[in-house]
Structure formats: structure tokens, C-alpha cells
Amino acid sequence: MSDGVRCILMRGGSSKGAYFVRGDLPADTAERDELLRRIMGSPDARQIDGIGGAHPLTSKVAVVAPADQDGHDLDYLFLQVGVDDDVVTDRQNCGNLLAGVGPFAVERGLVAVDPSATEVTLRIHLRNTGSTATATFPVAGGRPVYDGGTAISGVPGSAAAIRLDFDDLAGGSTGALLPTGSSRDVVAGVAATLVDNGMPVVVMRAEALGVTGYESCEELEADAVLRARLEDIRLEAGKLMNLGDVTGTTVPKLTLVAPARAGGHLCTRTFIPHRCHDAIGVLGAVSVATAALLPGSPAREVMADRTDSHATGSADDSVVLEHPTGSFEASVSVRTVDDTTVVDRAGIIRTARKLMDGTVHPRTY
């Protein structure tokens, strides 16, 4: 790797990451992960000797290849690279970086695009959980179009819309939409919904943890007692969600919910797993929105009625989640079949933008 590695740095949704063609990285997992640590500059709180942005949301990697199974166009593996530790994990999806996978594949020639086409639809296999996403985005002259009028919270300005529709998300990491079979459990003394509709998440009412749910991320992260309690809940929930000992992992994530205050359906504060998220992750949002639709869940107790004047202009099956830097709209449809909750549809709109295309040079030590 002395000559560097081909890489495109992209903003995907409200995250940022390094995108690689799978064949440009070592086939051996341990060698690949060591290389990615050196590329991102980990472990180091500032990631000063790499291209990571000193935050979990900017220390992400997408590994993309032509699909090796029928019915798909692309294969996408997400890797979360630790900032100040040496962890590289594939135990979760990332829906934000997913937004950039289709455009990246077109940039790298991994899929053929008709020069006269104005839109491309690609089926993407999410290797982390075996799920499928369908990405639809604009093109011109055989190249991705990044400019557009769609704005998403947590990202300045606007860009072209990328629609993501998901198949078979439920239980991708834990084996079931509701790993315990219930929409309401008590975990370390707190009522919670343990849900996995694309991302394992523990959803709890903020007031049950002694906070309002409207605090800033800085305030919540400064609350040592709260963070210790959240970690106790996370460790117990990991076992209940069939994830085992989650001490060294980033899942499950934790979301505190409170009544909406800015025209949405629900206010959220999410920990990933120890840092409070400035926004909310794509698949985490889908899981939280799903929890809010389940009778008896803590989120349902505080969610605004979707038939009232809240979230004017949102789709009928949408749940609008407020977060520290704006809001996120997730379209989710659920129904009950033989006492089992079934997800019929999950979809979201994101944007992405190419930031840099070139060669990244990893440190040698």
C-alpha cells in the first residue's frame, strides 16, 4: 500500500466516510481493518494523522463491490472505525453512508448507466445484516447528479434527493423485529422497547431517566450518572436482544423520547452508544419510528397523534422525529398478523455529495 489506496470521501446523509472498492482493500479481514485504522488515524482522539473527523459520525467506511448474488446490483459492507480506540466493527448497518453507495458505484464504473438516463435504481445487498435496499437517484450523462433542492436536517444547504426503500430489515442483527417478543420490557428498572428494524435500538422515555429529553448533547454527555445508567441498560439489553456481551460494540443504540416540541411526532436524543448523536441515524430512526407505532410502547405513549396538525405535509405512513439539529421523517407501515408485528414498508429520503476523489496514503506505523 506504499502508493496509497483509491478512495472517495463522501458525505452520506448526515454522516461522512471513506468509500472503497472492495478489490482495492486486503481480502484478509485483520489486514483490512489494520489498514483502515491507519487510513482513518485511529486510535487517536483527534485522528490527526488520518482522514477521520474525530467523531463516530465521521469515522466511517463503506466497502462496495458488484453484487455476487442474484437480484442485486451492488454489495455494501459498512465498517465503523473507532476514534480513540482500535475497534473496527461490522455489527451494524449505516443508512447514512448507504445514501452514497449508488453514486459511488457509478463514479467507479461498478454499474453501467445509460448516458441518456435521468434516474437510476439499484438494488443493494447490505452485507452487515443480509438485508436489501433499493436506491433511486438522479444521473446525467452517465454520472451522478449531486446538486438539488432537497434539504435534510444536520446538513447545510440542499442536494439531490436519494430515495432508499428497505426490504427485510426486521431482525437483521437480532433475529427478530422484537427480540423479546414484546413491545414493552423492563430493562435495569426502566420501561423500554427493544426493537431491530434495521438497527438494534433501546427506546425509553426520557423522564424515566430523570431528564426532559430536550437537553443539548453537551448537557447529556456531561451527566456522568446518566451515562453510567445508560450503559447498565445497554449491557442488559444486549443480552436480551441476542447480541451477547456488547461491552466493546456500538450496538444496541439508545434513544430517549419525549413529546414533540417543533411540529413533529416525537422528540429524540440518541446515544451511539456513549456519545449523544447531533441528529439521528437513518436506520436508528426507522427502528425508533417503528417502536412508536407499537401499542404499549414507551414511544407510543408520548407520540403526537398522526391524524392531527403535526408534521403538516408528511406522508400518511410517516413518523417525524425531532432531534438536536432538526427533524427526520421515516415512512414505516406495520400490521399485526397472528399476534406478530409485521413491517410492510420502510423508506426514507437522504442526500449525498462527493467531497474528494483520489488516493489516500495510510500512515506506516
C-alpha positions as CSV (number, residue, x, y, z in Angstrom):
1,M,0.0,0.0,0.0
2,S,3.0,2.3,-0.3
3,D,1.4,4.0,-3.3
4,G,-1.8,4.6,-1.4
5,V,-5.3,3.4,-1.9
6,R,-8.1,4.7,-4.2
7,C,-10.7,6.4,-2.1
8,I,-13.7,8.7,-2.5
9,L,-14.5,10.8,0.6
10,M,-18.3,11.4,0.6
11,R,-21.0,12.9,2.8
12,G,-23.7,10.3,3.0
13,G,-26.8,11.7,4.7
14,S,-25.7,13.4,8.0
15,S,-22.5,11.3,8.2
16,K,-19.2,11.4,6.3
17,G,-17.0,8.5,5.4
18,A,-14.4,6.9,3.1
19,Y,-15.7,4.8,0.3
20,F,-13.6,2.0,-1.2
21,V,-14.0,-0.6,-3.9
22,R,-13.7,-4.0,-2.2
23,G,-10.9,-5.2,-4.5
24,D,-8.7,-2.2,-3.5
25,L,-8.5,-3.4,0.1
26,P,-6.8,-6.5,1.5
27,A,-9.0,-9.6,1.4
28,D,-7.9,-10.7,4.8
29,T,-10.2,-9.1,7.4
30,A,-7.4,-8.4,10.0
31,E,-5.2,-6.8,7.4
32,R,-8.1,-4.7,6.1
33,D,-9.0,-3.5,9.5
34,E,-5.4,-2.6,10.4
35,L,-5.1,-0.6,7.1
36,L,-8.4,1.2,7.8
37,R,-7.2,2.2,11.3
38,R,-4.1,3.7,9.7
39,I,-6.1,5.5,7.0
40,M,-8.5,7.0,9.5
41,G,-5.8,7.9,12.0
42,S,-7.1,5.6,14.8
43,P,-6.7,5.3,17.7
44,D,-6.3,9.0,18.4
45,A,-9.0,11.3,19.8
46,R,-8.2,13.9,17.0
47,Q,-7.4,11.3,14.3
48,I,-4.7,13.9,13.4
49,D,-2.7,11.5,11.3
50,G,-5.5,10.2,9.2
51,I,-8.7,11.3,7.3
52,G,-11.2,10.6,10.2
53,G,-13.0,13.6,11.6
54,A,-12.5,12.9,15.3
55,H,-16.2,11.8,15.8
56,P,-18.0,8.5,15.2
57,L,-20.2,10.1,12.5
58,T,-17.1,10.9,10.5
59,S,-15.0,7.8,11.2
60,K,-17.0,5.5,8.9
61,V,-16.1,3.3,5.9
62,A,-18.2,1.9,3.0
63,V,-16.8,-1.1,1.1
64,V,-18.6,-1.6,-2.2
65,A,-18.4,-4.2,-4.9
66,P,-20.6,-5.6,-7.7
67,A,-23.2,-7.9,-6.3
68,D,-22.3,-11.6,-6.1
69,Q,-25.9,-12.8,-5.7
70,D,-29.0,-12.7,-7.9
71,G,-31.5,-9.9,-7.7
72,H,-28.9,-7.3,-6.6
73,D,-26.6,-4.8,-8.3
74,L,-24.2,-4.0,-5.5
75,D,-22.7,-5.4,-2.3
76,Y,-22.2,-2.9,0.5
77,L,-20.3,-3.6,3.8
78,F,-20.3,-0.8,6.4
79,L,-17.4,-0.6,8.9
80,Q,-17.4,1.7,12.0
81,V,-13.9,2.6,12.8
82,G,-13.3,3.7,16.4
83,V,-11.9,7.1,17.0
84,D,-9.8,6.8,20.2
85,D,-9.8,3.0,20.3
86,D,-8.7,0.3,17.9
87,V,-12.1,-1.2,17.2
88,V,-13.3,-1.8,13.7
89,T,-16.8,-3.4,13.7
90,D,-19.3,-4.6,11.1
91,R,-22.0,-5.4,13.7
92,Q,-24.4,-2.8,12.3
93,N,-25.6,-1.1,9.1
94,C,-25.3,2.6,8.3
95,G,-28.2,4.0,6.4
96,N,-26.5,7.4,6.1
97,L,-23.4,6.1,4.2
98,L,-25.8,3.9,2.3
99,A,-27.1,7.0,0.6
100,G,-23.7,7.5,-1.1
101,V,-23.2,3.8,-2.3
102,G,-25.1,4.2,-5.5
103,P,-23.4,7.4,-6.7
104,F,-20.0,5.9,-5.6
105,A,-20.6,2.8,-7.7
106,V,-21.5,4.9,-10.7
107,E,-18.4,7.1,-10.1
108,R,-16.2,3.9,-10.1
109,G,-17.9,2.2,-13.0
110,L,-19.2,-0.7,-10.9
111,V,-22.6,-0.4,-12.7
112,A,-23.4,0.5,-16.2
113,V,-25.5,3.7,-16.7
114,D,-27.2,4.7,-20.0
115,P,-25.9,8.1,-20.9
116,S,-29.4,9.2,-21.7
117,A,-30.9,8.1,-18.4
118,T,-32.1,10.8,-15.9
119,E,-32.5,8.4,-13.0
120,V,-31.0,5.1,-11.8
121,T,-32.5,2.5,-9.5
122,L,-30.1,0.0,-7.9
123,R,-30.7,-3.0,-5.6
124,I,-28.0,-3.1,-2.8
125,H,-27.2,-6.0,-0.6
126,L,-26.4,-4.9,2.9
127,R,-23.8,-7.4,3.9
128,N,-23.9,-6.5,7.6
129,T,-27.3,-7.9,8.1
130,G,-28.3,-9.6,4.8
131,S,-31.0,-7.0,4.1
132,T,-31.7,-5.3,0.8
133,A,-32.1,-1.6,0.0
134,T,-33.3,0.0,-3.3
135,A,-31.6,3.3,-4.0
136,T,-33.1,5.7,-6.6
137,F,-31.1,8.8,-7.5
138,P,-30.7,11.2,-10.5
139,V,-28.0,11.0,-13.1
140,A,-27.0,13.0,-16.2
141,G,-24.6,11.9,-19.0
142,G,-23.9,8.7,-17.1
143,R,-22.7,10.5,-14.0
144,P,-24.4,11.1,-10.6
145,V,-26.1,14.4,-10.0
146,Y,-25.4,15.8,-6.6
147,D,-27.0,19.3,-6.8
148,G,-30.7,19.6,-6.0
149,G,-33.3,21.2,-3.8
150,T,-33.7,18.6,-1.0
151,A,-32.6,19.7,2.4
152,I,-32.0,17.3,5.4
153,S,-31.5,18.3,9.0
154,G,-27.9,18.3,10.2
155,V,-26.6,19.2,6.7
156,P,-26.2,22.8,5.4
157,G,-27.8,23.7,2.1
158,S,-29.5,21.2,-0.2
159,A,-28.7,18.5,-2.7
160,A,-30.3,15.9,-5.0
161,A,-32.8,13.5,-3.3
162,I,-31.8,9.9,-2.9
163,R,-34.7,7.6,-2.1
164,L,-33.9,4.5,-0.1
165,D,-36.5,1.7,0.3
166,F,-35.8,-1.3,2.5
167,D,-36.7,-4.9,2.3
168,D,-36.4,-7.5,5.2
169,L,-34.8,-5.1,7.6
170,A,-36.6,-6.5,10.7
171,G,-34.4,-8.7,12.9
172,G,-31.3,-8.3,10.7
173,S,-29.0,-8.1,13.7
174,T,-31.0,-9.8,16.5
175,G,-33.2,-12.3,14.6
176,A,-36.5,-10.6,15.2
177,L,-38.2,-7.2,15.0
178,L,-38.9,-7.5,18.7
179,P,-36.2,-9.9,20.1
180,T,-38.1,-10.4,23.4
181,G,-41.4,-10.8,21.6
182,S,-42.8,-7.8,23.4
183,S,-43.2,-4.1,22.6
184,R,-42.5,-3.2,26.3
185,D,-39.9,-4.7,28.6
186,V,-38.3,-3.5,31.8
187,V,-34.5,-3.2,31.5
188,A,-32.4,-2.3,34.5
189,G,-35.6,-0.9,36.1
190,V,-36.6,1.2,33.0
191,A,-39.5,0.5,30.7
192,A,-38.2,0.2,27.1
193,T,-38.9,-1.2,23.7
194,L,-36.1,-3.4,22.3
195,V,-36.5,-3.1,18.6
196,D,-34.5,-4.1,15.5
197,N,-35.9,-2.7,12.2
198,G,-32.5,-2.1,10.6
199,M,-30.7,-1.1,13.7
200,P,-30.9,-2.6,17.3
201,V,-32.2,0.2,19.5
202,V,-33.4,0.6,23.1
203,V,-36.2,3.2,23.1
204,M,-37.1,4.7,26.5
205,R,-39.0,7.8,27.8
206,A,-36.5,10.5,28.8
207,E,-38.3,11.2,32.0
208,A,-37.8,7.6,33.1
209,L,-34.0,8.5,33.2
210,G,-34.5,11.8,35.1
211,V,-34.1,14.1,32.1
212,T,-36.5,16.0,29.9
213,G,-35.3,14.8,26.5
214,Y,-34.8,18.4,25.4
215,E,-31.3,18.9,26.7
216,S,-28.4,19.5,24.4
217,C,-26.0,16.7,23.6
218,E,-23.3,18.5,25.6
219,E,-25.5,18.6,28.7
220,L,-26.4,14.9,28.4
221,E,-22.8,13.8,27.8
222,A,-21.7,15.8,30.9
223,D,-24.2,13.9,33.1
224,A,-21.9,11.1,34.4
225,V,-24.7,9.5,36.4
226,L,-27.0,9.3,33.3
227,R,-24.3,7.9,31.1
228,A,-23.4,5.2,33.7
229,R,-27.1,4.2,33.9
230,L,-27.5,4.1,30.2
231,E,-24.5,1.8,29.9
232,D,-26.1,-0.5,32.5
233,I,-29.2,-0.6,30.4
234,R,-27.3,-1.2,27.2
235,L,-25.4,-4.1,28.6
236,E,-28.5,-5.8,29.9
237,A,-30.4,-5.1,26.7
238,G,-27.6,-6.5,24.6
239,K,-28.2,-9.9,26.2
240,L,-32.0,-9.7,25.9
241,M,-31.6,-8.8,22.2
242,N,-29.5,-11.8,21.4
243,L,-26.4,-9.7,20.9
244,G,-24.5,-11.2,23.8
245,D,-21.8,-9.1,25.6
246,V,-21.9,-5.7,23.9
247,T,-19.2,-4.1,26.1
248,G,-16.9,-3.4,23.2
249,T,-19.5,-2.8,20.5
250,T,-21.6,0.2,19.2
251,V,-25.0,-1.6,19.4
252,P,-27.6,-1.5,20.6
253,K,-28.0,2.2,20.4
254,L,-30.1,4.1,23.0
255,T,-32.8,6.6,22.2
256,L,-34.6,8.8,24.8
257,V,-38.0,10.0,23.6
258,A,-40.2,12.9,24.8
259,P,-43.3,14.7,23.4
260,A,-42.6,16.7,20.2
261,R,-42.0,20.4,20.6
262,A,-41.3,21.6,17.0
263,G,-44.2,20.2,14.9
264,G,-43.0,16.6,14.7
265,H,-44.4,13.5,16.2
266,L,-41.7,12.7,18.7
267,C,-38.6,14.3,20.2
268,T,-35.5,12.1,20.4
269,R,-32.0,12.1,21.9
270,T,-29.8,9.1,20.7
271,F,-26.6,7.7,22.1
272,I,-24.2,5.8,19.8
273,P,-23.5,4.2,22.2
274,H,-21.9,6.7,24.6
275,R,-21.8,9.9,22.5
276,C,-25.0,11.8,22.1
277,H,-25.9,12.0,18.3
278,D,-26.3,15.5,17.0
279,A,-29.0,14.1,14.7
280,I,-30.3,10.5,14.5
281,G,-29.0,7.7,12.3
282,V,-31.1,6.6,9.3
283,L,-31.8,3.0,10.4
284,G,-31.9,4.0,14.0
285,A,-34.7,6.4,13.0
286,V,-36.5,3.7,11.2
287,S,-36.3,1.5,14.3
288,V,-37.5,4.3,16.6
289,A,-40.4,5.2,14.3
290,T,-41.4,1.5,14.3
291,A,-41.3,1.4,18.1
292,A,-43.6,4.5,18.2
293,L,-46.2,2.6,16.2
294,L,-46.4,-0.3,18.6
295,P,-49.3,-0.2,21.2
296,G,-48.0,-0.2,24.7
297,S,-44.5,1.1,23.8
298,P,-42.9,4.0,25.7
299,A,-42.6,5.9,22.5
300,R,-46.3,5.4,21.6
301,E,-47.2,6.9,25.0
302,V,-45.6,10.3,24.1
303,M,-46.0,10.3,20.3
304,A,-48.3,13.0,18.9
305,D,-51.4,11.8,17.1
306,R,-50.5,11.4,13.4
307,T,-54.0,12.5,12.4
308,D,-53.7,15.9,14.0
309,S,-52.0,19.0,12.6
310,H,-48.5,17.9,13.5
311,A,-45.9,17.4,10.7
312,T,-48.0,19.0,8.1
313,G,-47.1,17.8,4.6
314,S,-45.6,14.4,5.8
315,A,-46.8,11.2,4.2
316,D,-49.6,9.3,5.9
317,D,-47.3,6.5,7.0
318,S,-44.5,8.8,8.2
319,V,-43.2,9.5,11.7
320,V,-41.4,12.7,12.1
321,L,-38.6,12.5,14.7
322,E,-37.3,15.7,16.1
323,H,-33.6,15.6,17.1
324,P,-31.0,18.2,18.3
325,T,-30.3,19.7,14.8
326,G,-33.7,19.4,13.2
327,S,-36.0,16.5,12.2
328,F,-36.1,13.2,10.3
329,E,-39.0,11.7,8.5
330,A,-39.3,7.9,8.3
331,S,-42.1,6.2,6.4
332,V,-43.0,3.0,8.1
333,S,-46.1,0.7,7.9
334,V,-46.7,-2.0,10.4
335,R,-49.6,-4.5,11.0
336,T,-50.3,-7.4,13.2
337,V,-50.6,-11.0,11.8
338,D,-51.4,-13.8,14.3
339,D,-50.2,-11.7,17.2
340,T,-46.9,-10.9,15.4
341,T,-45.9,-7.4,14.3
342,V,-45.0,-7.3,10.6
343,V,-43.3,-4.4,8.8
344,D,-44.8,-3.8,5.4
345,R,-42.7,-0.9,4.3
346,A,-39.8,1.3,5.4
347,G,-38.4,4.1,3.4
348,I,-36.5,7.4,3.7
349,I,-35.1,10.3,1.7
350,R,-31.4,11.2,2.0
351,T,-28.8,13.2,0.1
352,A,-25.1,12.6,-0.6
353,R,-22.2,14.5,-2.1
354,K,-18.7,13.6,-3.4
355,L,-16.2,15.6,-1.4
356,M,-12.9,14.2,-2.6
357,D,-11.8,11.6,-5.2
358,G,-8.2,10.4,-5.2
359,T,-5.6,8.4,-3.3
360,V,-5.4,8.2,0.4
361,H,-2.0,7.5,2.0
362,P,-2.1,5.5,5.3
363,R,0.5,6.1,8.0
364,T,3.2,3.4,8.0
365,Y,3.4,2.9,11.8
